[in-house]
Amino acid sequence: MNFPYIEIEGNPYEIGFQEGENFKQQIQGSIDCYKAMFMDYSNLSWDRAKELSRQFIPVITEYNPDYIEEMQGISDGSGFDFEDILALNCRSELVFVGKEFDKADGGCTSIGISRDAGISSNAFLAHNWDWKTSQRSSMVMMKITQKNGKPTIFMVTEAGIIGKTGFNSAGICLYLNALSTDQAPAGLPLHMAMRGILDCKTIAEAIGTATRMPLGCCASFMIGHKNGECIALEIENEDFDVLYPKDGILVHTNHFISPRLPIVPRKDTCKYKLPDSFIRLGRAEKIIRKKEKYITPEDIMVALRDHVEYPTSICRHNDPQTEPGLQMGTVFSMIANLTTGDIYFCKGNPCEKEYEMYRIDLV
């Protein structure tokens, strides 16, 4: 069985309230996870993290005040303090307080297949999200019908966080690959930009939305659209670049691929923390490009289940030789058919479980 799933609708506050009301236990799990992580990574107490999170209210309000309303709704629906919810949504940026901005914020593999390479002219966007496997119990799935004119969103997220992996009714699909440099960025919390992308209707709009304000984290956003196109948007401290598929195939992991980024004298630090990023990139490319005919969802599943360099493989497993606080495994695996709206979703490692089907109605 996959993560808890609900369908909700309303204005931003009402949407948040329903999420908070339905997922109190999972939100507590998210708080417990990051309470421990902040202390392990940055010697930062949860109370101090809540206090520091308030500094992000002005930039989030400037970006989109609806997101503050939605977080307030989660707070009121769940009974947790607003600052608890705010700290969750700023979790990536708060780690930087301890100057630990070279810690890896997930080790994920993303695959984009544009319509010229996909079976029956279908396009696909696929992803293994690697993070703390303890967060599997705090993950939730929602179909969010927004009454503010924004698209309906199928979202997979850590409970309490309003922007994450998703696929919307306008045909925009989004995944995240963590990146980092040796200089901590400052700006909009990463997860607010992710929600901003999921509120968009075109790839160009998504690029503009994600880069409209400086980000508080470096990132690569894999973005696909029902029109059959996909890109990887790499963002560093002060600039960004856009990568396009080669022969209809695009793969991204956890190091900068653009020859222009990061800007000198900044250095890519994620590749030192996750050297497996290079192997995962190469393996996914090799497996997908080995296909002589058009690529199917089953072909993509083969790549997402790959165990070369186990346990730090594409299908990632906890490494018992790594200290517990730094262990990572595949939390979920997802393949979206950008053309039809079909979603193949697997909770946990795809080598151990089958994919289940969901759908977003494209308009």
N, C-alpha and C positions, 0 to 999 in steps of 0.2 A: 504494500500500500504506500502511496506517495504521501507527500506532506499535506497537512490539513488545507482544504480548499473551500473558499467561500466566494459568492458573487454579491457584490455590494454596489450601491449607487447613491448619488446625491451630490450636494455641493462639497467643497473641500472639507469643511468641518464635519459634515455628516459622514463622509467617507472615512475620515479618521476615527470618528466615534465608533463606527461599526467595527473597524479593525481592532481598536482597543478593547471593545466589549467582547469580541470573539476570541482574541488571542492573548489574554492576560498571562496565562502560563508560559506561552512561548516568549512573550516580552520579558518576563522575569528571567527566562533562560538567556536571552540576549544580554541583559544587564549583568547577569552573573559572569558570562563569558568575558565581557569587556572590562568588567571590574577587575578580574584576574589578569587580563592581558595588559591593561594600563599599568598595573603594579609590576608585572613581570618585565615589561619592555621599558617603562619610563619612571618607575617608582612614583606613580601618580595615583593618588587615592580617588575613589569614585566621587566623593564630595567635592574635591578640588576640580575634577573633570567637569562636573556639573556647573560649577562656578565659572570655569574657563569657557564653557560652551556658549555662554551668553554673549561673548564677544562676536559670535557669528550671526547674531540676530539682525544687525543692520544690513549686512551684505546679503543675507537670505531674503530679507524684506525687499531690498532693492531689486534683487533678481526676480522674485515672484512671491508676493505676500500670501498667495494661496497656500504655499508650502508651510508657512507658520501656522495658518489656520488648520491645516490638516494635522500637523503635529499636536496642536492644542486639542483637537478632537480625539486623537489617540490617547492623550493624557487623561482627558475627562472620561473617556469610555473605559479605560483600564484601571484608573485610580492611581497611576504613577504620576510623580511630579512632572511638570512640563520640562524641567531641566533634565530629567532622566531620559525622556524621549529625544530632546535636543542633543544630548551627549551621544546617544546612539547614532544619530544622523550625522554627527561630526566626528565619528570614532576614528577615522583614518587620520584626520588633522590633529586630533588631540594627542596621538602617539608622539607627534613631533615635539611636544612640550619637553620631553626628555631627551631631545636631540637624537632620537633613534630613527631618523628618517631614512636610514639605509636598511631598516628591517623590511622584509618582504611582506606586502599586504596581499597575500594570495599568490599561488603559482598556477595559472590557468592556461588552457590551450583553446584557441578559437580558430574556426575554419569557415571560410566563406566560399560559396560556389555560385557564380553568376549563371544566368539562364543559358549562356552559350556552352557551358560545360555540364549542366545538369540534365538528368533523364527527362525526356518529354518537354524540354525547354523550361523545366522547373528550376528555381533558384533555392539555395539552402543556406542557412546560417547555423553553425553548430558550436558547442562549447562544453568543456569540462570545467566546472568551478571547483578549484582546489583551495581549501582553507581548513580551519580547525574542524575536525570531524565531529567534535562535541556539538557544533552548531546545527547538525542535522535535526536535532530535537527542537530547535528554535526556528526552523524554516517554515514558511507559510506560502501558500499560493492563492492569488486573488484575481478575479475578473472584476475590474473597476469600471463602472459606467459613470462617466463624469458629466455633470449637468452644467458645466461652465463652457461648453463648446469644444472642449478638448476630446481627443480620441478615447475610445474604450481601450483599456490596457489589461492584458494578461501578464501578471507580474509574479515573479518568484523572488522572495526577499527574506532577509532576517527580520523576524517580527519586530515592529516598531520603526523600521527604516522605510521611508516613503519612496525611495528611488533605487532601482536595482536592475537585475536582468528582466527583460520583458519583450513583448510583441504587441503592437497596438493595431487597432482596426484600420488605421490609415496605411498599414503595411510596413511600418518601421519596426525593426527588431534590433535589440541592443545587448551586447556582452562587454565585459570589462576584463582587460589584462593589466595588472598592476605594473607600474614602472617607477623608477626613482632616480634621483641625482644626488650628488654630495652637497647640495644646498637645498634647505627646506623651502618649498614654495609658500606663498601666502595668498589667500583669497577665498573663493567660494568653496564650501564643502563639496567634495567629489560626488556624493550621493544626491545632492541637489541638482548638479549638472546632469546626472543620469536620469532623474525624473524629468528634467527639462527636455532631454532628447526624446523621451517616451511621450511627451506632449506635442511632438512635432509631426508633420505630415510628409515631409520630403527629406532626402539625405542632405541637400544643401541647407535647408532650414536647421537640421540637426547640427551640422557643422557650425553654423553661425550661433546657434543657441549654446553649444558647449564651449565656445571660445569667446562669447560676448564679454565675460569677466574673467580675470585670472583665476586659475584653480588652486586650491589648497593642497593638491597632490598631483604628481605626474601620473599619466594614465594613457593607455591605448583603448579607445572605444571601437569595437567591431560593430559596424552599422550596416544593416541590409534593408532592402525595400522590396515591396511586391512587384515593382517594375523590373526586377531581375538583376539589379545592381547591388554591389556591396563595396565598402571601403574600410580601412583601418585609420582612425584618427589618432595620431600620436601627439600628446600635449606635454610639454615640459614647462619649466618655470615661466618663460617669457615668450614662447613661440609654439607653433604647431606645424605639423605636416600631414598630408593625406596620402595614403598608400592605396594603390588600385590593383585589382587582380591581374595576374599574368596568365594568359590562356584560360581565363575564367576561374582561377584558383587563387585564394588568398589565405595565408596562415599567419597567425601571430601568437607569440607566447609572452615572455617577460623581460625582453631586452629591446632597446631602441633599434629599429631597422632602418629608419630614414638616415641617409648619409649626412643630413643637415643637423640632426639632433643627437644628444643635447648640445647646446651652444657652448663653445669653448669660453671660459676654462672649466665649465661644469663637466662632470663625468657621470657616466651611467654606472650606478652602484648596484642596481638590481641584478645585473649579470654576474656580479661577484657573489651575491647571496644565493642566487639560483642558477648556477652554471648549467643545470639540467635544462634550462630554457632553450639552449642551442640544440640539444639532442631532441627535445620534444618538437621543436620547429622542423628539424630535418626529417624526423620520422613521419610526422603528419604529411609533410610535402611528399616524401617518397611513397607512402602508402596511397595517397590520393592520386598522385601523378602516374602511378603504375597502371592505372585503369586505361585500357585502350579504347573503351567505349564511354558513353555518358555516365556520369556519377549518380548513384542511387543513395537513398538514406542508409541502406544496408552497408554500402561501401564506407560511408562516413562512420558508421558504428564500429566497423573494423578498426579504423584509426583511433577512435575514442576509447577502445578497449585494449589498445596496444600496451604491452608490458616490457618492451625493451628498456633496459636500465632500471628495472624494478628495484626499489619501490618508488623512485622519483621519476616514474614513467608518465606517459600521457594519462593513462589510468593510474592515478597516484594513490599510494597506500602509506599509512603511517610507518615511519622508519623507527624501529625500536632503539636504534643507536643514536637517535637525536633526542635531546632533552625534551620532556613532555610539552613544555610551553611553546616550543618551536616546531612541533610536528604538524604535518599537513597531509590531508588525503582528499580524494574527490568527494565533495559533498553532494553534487548532483551533476547530471549530464543532460543536455537538451539539444535537440535538432528541430529547427523550425523550417517548414516548407514555406518560403516567402510567397510563393505563387498561389497556393491553395488555402493557407491559414492553418494547416495541420501542424500539430506540435507533438513531437516524440519526447517524452520526459522520463528520466530514470532517477530515482532517489538513491543516493549512494554510488558505489562503484558500478559502472556499466558491465564489468566482467562478472558481476555477481547477480545482477537482476535484469529483468526485461524492461524495455521501454513501454510506457503507457501512453495512450493517445488523449490529447486535448485539442481544442480548436478555438481560433479567434475568427470571428466573422469579418472579413475584409470589406471595406466600403469604398 
